[in-house]
Amino acid sequence: MAKVETKIKDFDVIRRPLVTEKSQLKSGDAQYFFEVLMTATKDDVKRAVSSVFNVKVKAVNTLVRKGKKRRFKGREGIQSDRKIAMVSLEAGQVIELGVGV
């Protein structure tokens, strides 16, 4: 059976921006962190960030953070896995994440 390729919409690829101490330090170097869909590729992330924020993307690095085991009310569970994208922008490009909040 042939593999069916589905088109992911740009707004669905980016789940949320990650705002941490590390991401705030890296934003000065034009590098931003986003939580993205687990099925999204680097090309999907690059296209989504370019179209949503109107910037030129230089490079995209991704990592998968495995979910941790947690115990709640005597039952053990596992947190969901997360895929994080580190997006580097071209020189002079800026994303305003805190505007309008």
Helices and strands as residue ranges (DSSP letters): H 10-13, E 14-17, H 21-26, G 27-29, E 31-36, H 42-53, E 57-65, E 69-72, E 75-78, E 82-89
